[in-house]
Amino acid sequence: MKKVVFLFALALSQVALFGQTKWNVDNSHSSVKFTVTHLVISEVEGNFKVYSGSISSAKPDFTDAAIDFTVDVTSINTDNEMRDNHLKAADFFDAAKFPKMTFKSTSFKKVAGNKYELVGNLTIRDVTKSVKFDVTYGGTVKDPYGNIKAGFKATSVINRSEFGLKWSAMTEAGGAVVSDEVTIGLKLEFGQAK
């Protein structure tokens, strides 16, 4: 009996070990963007040009997914070189000291239909905090070249000052030049690793 239990446990461990599928972000069909309120009256958008990410999952609906993502802070782009340089400086990201922003998931669960909730640890500068993303799973499909692709949209709102991005100034009327709230918007296509 002990031998049967041992063989069953060994078989389960092999399924768990070899059943994992890895997916890598396809940068040419993805974007990492953010939006922040400027002068209380408008919004400024930006993006990061360099990033990498992966998903490991054994389930086809990704409910057991482990997600890792890294962003190169020096690749920030708001279509204004002076502003981009300020964002890379110590007032904000301090990219010379902290060139990477990272995210590691702690849970990914289905809420309803194709809606998911992603929770994980986001590290900006030297601060790590738990952040929740609302995710829409677009589905999985085989492209014309035989590659398996999966698509996701994810959004979250963070408070930048909680991550040490504390630069602030006030307008004449008393409003913030740059809001503390930053909306993150990700449109990501992942390719199944071969």
C-alpha positions in Angstrom: 0.0 0.0 0.0 2.8 2.4 0.9 4.4 1.7 -2.5 1.2 2.6 -4.3 0.8 5.8 -2.3 4.4 6.7 -3.1 4.0 6.0 -6.8 0.8 8.1 -6.9 2.5 11.0 -5.1 5.4 10.7 -7.5 3.1 10.8 -10.5 1.3 13.9 -9.2 4.6 15.7 -8.6 5.7 14.9 -12.2 2.5 16.3 -13.6 3.0 19.5 -11.5 6.6 19.7 -12.6 6.1 19.1 -16.3 2.6 20.6 -16.7 3.8 24.2 -16.3 3.7 26.3 -19.4 5.8 29.4 -19.7 4.6 32.5 -21.6 6.8 35.5 -22.5 5.6 39.0 -23.3 5.6 39.9 -27.0 6.9 43.5 -26.9 5.9 44.3 -30.5 2.2 43.7 -29.6 2.2 45.2 -26.1 2.4 48.5 -24.2 3.1 49.7 -20.7 1.5 53.1 -20.1 0.6 55.5 -17.4 -1.5 58.6 -16.9 -1.2 61.4 -14.3 -3.3 64.5 -13.8 -1.5 67.8 -14.5 -2.5 71.1 -13.0 -5.8 69.6 -11.8 -7.3 70.2 -15.3 -5.8 67.8 -17.7 -3.9 64.5 -18.0 -0.4 63.7 -19.2 0.3 60.2 -20.6 3.6 58.3 -20.8 5.0 54.9 -21.5 8.0 52.7 -20.9 9.7 51.4 -24.1 11.7 48.6 -22.5 10.2 45.8 -20.4 10.0 42.1 -20.0 7.5 39.7 -18.5 6.6 36.1 -18.1 3.7 33.9 -17.0 4.0 30.4 -15.7 0.8 28.4 -15.5 -0.4 24.8 -15.7 -4.1 25.7 -16.1 -5.5 26.8 -19.5 -7.6 29.5 -17.8 -4.4 30.9 -16.0 -6.0 30.7 -12.5 -2.8 29.4 -11.1 -0.6 31.9 -13.0 2.7 33.2 -11.5 3.6 36.5 -13.2 6.9 38.3 -13.2 7.4 41.7 -14.8 10.3 44.1 -15.1 10.4 47.6 -16.5 13.5 49.6 -17.4 12.8 53.0 -15.8 15.4 54.7 -18.1 13.1 53.9 -21.1 10.4 56.3 -19.8 8.8 58.4 -22.6 6.3 61.3 -22.3 7.2 63.0 -25.6 9.1 65.7 -23.7 12.8 65.2 -23.2 13.1 67.7 -20.3 10.2 66.1 -18.4 11.6 62.6 -19.1 15.0 63.6 -17.6 13.2 65.0 -14.6 11.3 61.8 -14.1 14.5 59.8 -14.2 16.2 62.1 -11.6 16.2 61.8 -7.9 12.9 63.8 -7.5 11.1 60.8 -9.1 12.5 57.4 -10.1 16.2 58.1 -9.4 17.0 55.8 -12.3 20.8 56.0 -11.7 20.2 54.2 -8.3 17.1 52.2 -9.2 17.0 51.4 -12.9 14.4 48.7 -12.7 10.8 48.6 -11.5 9.5 45.1 -10.8 6.3 43.2 -10.1 5.9 39.7 -8.8 2.4 38.2 -8.4 1.0 36.7 -5.2 -2.4 35.7 -6.7 -4.3 35.7 -9.9 -7.9 34.7 -9.6 -11.0 34.7 -11.8 -13.7 37.1 -10.7 -16.3 36.4 -13.4 -16.2 35.4 -17.0 -13.0 36.9 -18.5 -12.4 39.3 -15.6 -9.6 38.5 -13.2 -8.0 40.1 -10.1 -4.2 40.2 -10.0 -2.4 41.0 -6.8 1.3 41.2 -6.4 4.3 43.1 -5.0 5.3 46.2 -7.0 8.8 47.6 -6.3 9.6 51.1 -7.3 12.9 52.7 -6.1 13.5 50.8 -2.8 9.9 50.5 -1.8 7.8 47.4 -2.2 4.0 47.5 -1.8 1.1 45.1 -2.6 -0.9 46.4 -5.7 -4.1 45.1 -7.2 -4.8 45.1 -10.9 -8.1 44.6 -12.6 -7.5 42.3 -15.6 -9.4 41.4 -18.7 -8.3 38.1 -20.4 -8.8 38.5 -24.1 -8.3 34.8 -24.9 -5.8 32.4 -26.4 -5.3 31.9 -30.1 -2.9 30.4 -32.6 -1.4 33.0 -34.9 -0.7 32.4 -38.7 2.8 31.2 -37.9 1.7 28.5 -35.5 2.5 30.4 -32.3 0.1 30.3 -29.3 -0.7 33.8 -28.0 -2.7 35.0 -25.0 -3.9 38.6 -24.5 -4.6 40.6 -21.4 -5.5 44.2 -20.4 -4.6 45.3 -16.8 -5.3 48.5 -15.0 -4.4 49.8 -11.5 -4.2 53.1 -9.7 -1.2 53.7 -7.3 -0.1 56.6 -5.1 3.3 57.6 -6.4 4.4 59.3 -3.1 4.0 56.0 -1.3 6.8 54.7 -3.6 9.1 57.6 -2.9 8.2 59.6 -6.0 7.5 62.7 -3.8 8.3 65.7 -5.9 5.4 68.2 -5.7 4.6 71.8 -6.4 1.4 73.8 -6.1 -0.4 76.0 -8.6 -1.3 79.6 -7.7 -4.9 78.4 -7.0 -3.6 75.7 -4.6 -3.9 72.6 -6.7 -1.1 70.1 -7.3 1.0 70.5 -10.4 1.2 66.7 -10.6 -1.3 64.4 -8.9 -0.3 61.7 -6.5 -2.6 59.2 -8.2 -1.1 57.5 -11.2 -3.2 55.2 -13.5 -1.3 52.2 -14.9 -2.6 50.7 -18.1 -1.1 47.5 -19.6 -2.0 45.9 -22.9 0.0 42.7 -23.1 0.3 39.9 -25.6 2.2 36.8 -24.4 3.6 34.0 -26.6 3.8 30.5 -25.3 7.4 29.4 -25.0 8.4 26.5 -27.3 
